[in-house]
């Protein structure tokens, strides 16, 4: 029996193919896409842990840093800074590593980038039917569904949609938690 072929290392941006099961990539509005393009142009990639060398502040990744400290303890994490600018690495005791991007922003640029990193207006939206299908697929596999980042309660609400005469698709596509006025089901 032959081994499945490993994907080759990408050679161009076109080789970075979206996963067919990604339920956000296809769901970004034109306005959000333009906003994200502007943020990338203005601030670069601020999606992970980003630290401003000019002010000594985190720009983004506040919750990631807190989660790492809570899991491992601050004294058990080692930060290896980049030689000059660029990228540092946080080493965890279990061998996991986490990148820290270093930037040189003015205070105003830092504040704008912080807002951009957390703005729901430039985020893609979930295709909730796709999320439901993907969770259902994962349910039968050897993985804890909480590893998806959804809470147990949210997973339950996604996988257990009651019979209801209200337009549930409209409720599912809402940008915030919505409670069905007829049956009380919470669409998160």
Wavefront OBJ file of the C-alpha trace (Angstrom):
o trace
v 0.000 0.000 0.000
v 1.466 3.345 -0.993
v 1.566 6.283 1.384
v -0.597 9.287 0.573
v 1.368 12.047 -1.104
v 2.328 14.876 1.238
v 1.472 18.343 0.026
v 4.497 20.201 -1.248
v 5.719 23.372 0.388
v 3.884 26.333 -1.148
v 5.863 28.233 -3.754
v 3.457 31.110 -4.379
v 0.464 32.819 -2.804
v -1.744 30.828 -5.187
v -0.553 27.618 -3.507
v -2.161 28.764 -0.241
v -5.517 27.125 -0.954
v -8.390 27.667 1.465
v -9.544 24.553 3.284
v -12.851 23.482 1.725
v -14.418 23.186 5.192
v -13.449 26.705 6.361
v -16.739 28.310 7.244
v -15.465 31.892 7.361
v -13.369 32.333 4.244
v -16.363 32.517 1.917
v -18.403 34.684 4.259
v -16.753 38.098 4.274
v -18.702 41.073 3.003
v -17.142 43.439 0.485
v -17.068 46.195 3.119
v -15.320 43.900 5.635
v -12.869 42.730 2.959
v -11.970 46.326 2.096
v -11.538 47.121 5.799
v -9.294 44.082 6.278
v -7.229 45.046 3.233
v -6.781 48.532 4.670
v -5.777 47.129 8.074
v -3.211 44.778 6.483
v -1.815 47.640 4.424
v -1.651 50.016 7.383
v -0.630 47.704 10.266
v 0.557 44.436 8.712
v -0.536 41.117 10.231
v -1.730 41.867 13.767
v -3.697 38.645 14.179
v -1.390 37.030 16.725
v 0.766 38.414 19.504
v 2.132 41.804 18.417
v 4.371 43.957 20.626
v 5.245 47.613 20.030
v 8.954 48.243 20.673
v 8.342 52.009 20.774
v 5.827 52.031 23.655
v 6.484 48.698 25.349
v 2.827 47.681 24.946
v 1.079 44.724 23.419
v -0.803 45.809 20.314
v -2.703 42.551 19.942
v -2.727 39.120 21.517
v -3.660 40.259 25.024
v -5.889 37.225 25.645
v -3.340 34.874 24.082
v -0.646 36.103 26.476
v -3.016 35.820 29.462
v -4.033 32.298 28.384
v -0.362 31.251 28.141
v 0.419 32.701 31.586
v -2.634 31.006 33.105
v -1.765 27.644 31.540
v 1.988 27.541 32.161
v 2.729 30.269 34.712
v 4.692 33.353 33.663
v 7.923 32.017 35.223
v 7.704 28.852 33.097
v 7.521 30.705 29.794
v 10.691 31.865 28.078
v 10.681 34.717 25.568
v 13.531 34.689 23.102
v 13.550 38.130 21.517
v 14.419 38.753 17.912
v 17.989 39.987 17.322
v 16.797 43.430 16.176
v 13.257 43.849 14.850
v 11.128 41.070 13.503
v 9.865 38.182 15.522
v 10.411 36.761 18.971
v 9.449 33.318 20.186
v 7.741 32.301 23.425
v 8.821 28.823 24.511
v 6.437 26.815 26.697
v 7.624 23.990 28.963
v 5.787 21.363 26.873
v 7.771 22.317 23.759
v 5.106 24.455 22.112
v 6.252 27.761 20.655
v 4.349 30.981 20.002
v 5.456 33.815 17.735
v 5.642 37.434 18.862
v 5.756 40.014 16.084
v 7.666 43.193 16.923
v 6.580 46.507 15.417
v 7.600 50.139 15.747
v 4.337 52.120 15.880
v 3.657 55.571 17.211
v 1.181 55.609 20.086
v -1.589 56.665 17.688
v -0.708 53.866 15.227
v -0.655 51.395 18.124
v -4.129 52.423 19.294
v -5.530 52.246 15.750
v -3.944 48.810 15.189
v -5.344 47.574 18.514
v -8.850 48.547 17.451
v -8.346 46.995 14.004
v -7.137 43.731 15.576
v -10.373 43.479 17.542
v -12.874 44.999 15.107
v -15.843 42.799 14.247
v -16.424 44.992 11.186
v -13.452 43.483 9.337
v -13.999 39.873 10.392
v -15.565 37.238 8.206
v -18.908 35.819 9.201
v -19.656 32.182 9.851
v -21.706 30.058 7.516
v -23.610 28.442 10.400
v -24.938 25.559 8.312
v -21.326 24.785 7.362
v -20.248 25.038 11.009
v -23.049 22.657 11.978
v -22.005 20.174 9.278
v -18.348 20.424 10.260
v -19.122 19.887 13.956
v -21.302 16.903 13.033
v -18.397 15.469 10.991
v -15.981 15.985 13.883
v -18.400 14.454 16.400
v -17.628 10.961 15.114
v -13.864 11.458 15.072
v -11.276 11.201 17.815
v -11.350 14.870 18.864
v -12.890 16.871 21.669
v -15.334 19.315 20.087
v -14.257 21.976 22.598
v -10.939 21.977 20.680
v -12.824 23.928 17.989
v -12.893 26.989 20.247
v -16.644 26.827 20.770
v -17.963 26.315 24.299
v -19.889 23.155 25.146
v -23.077 25.243 25.346
v -22.527 26.753 21.894
v -21.762 23.330 20.392
v -24.989 21.982 21.908
v -27.010 24.897 20.523
v -25.497 24.489 17.047
v -26.018 20.727 16.909
v -29.481 20.791 18.494
v -31.756 23.036 16.471
v -35.374 22.480 17.532
v -38.346 22.318 15.216
v -39.625 25.835 14.998
v -41.841 27.785 12.621
v -39.698 30.933 12.941
v -37.189 31.540 10.133
v -34.187 29.952 11.851
v -31.847 30.754 8.940
v -32.462 34.460 9.502
v -31.752 34.043 13.215
v -28.589 32.016 12.557
v -27.162 34.698 10.268
v -27.565 37.440 12.894
v -24.245 38.962 14.040
v -24.993 38.487 17.751
v -26.583 35.961 20.043
v -30.246 35.734 19.107
v -33.001 34.010 21.058
v -35.896 32.589 19.088
v -39.031 34.353 20.326
v -41.126 31.254 19.689
v -39.138 28.347 21.164
v -36.384 30.092 23.144
v -33.493 28.425 21.265
v -30.312 30.540 21.497
v -28.418 31.019 18.244
v -24.899 32.011 19.289
l 1 2 3 4 5 6 7 8 9 10 11 12 13 14 15 16 17 18 19 20 21 22 23 24 25 26 27 28 29 30 31 32 33 34 35 36 37 38 39 40 41 42 43 44 45 46 47 48 49 50 51 52 53 54 55 56 57 58 59 60 61 62 63 64 65 66 67 68 69 70 71 72 73 74 75 76 77 78 79 80 81 82 83 84 85 86 87 88 89 90 91 92 93 94 95 96 97 98 99 100 101 102 103 104 105 106 107 108 109 110 111 112 113 114 115 116 117 118 119 120 121 122 123 124 125 126 127 128 129 130 131 132 133 134 135 136 137 138 139 140 141 142 143 144 145 146 147 148 149 150 151 152 153 154 155 156 157 158 159 160 161 162 163 164 165 166 167 168 169 170 171 172 173 174 175 176 177 178 179 180 181 182 183 184 185 186 187 188
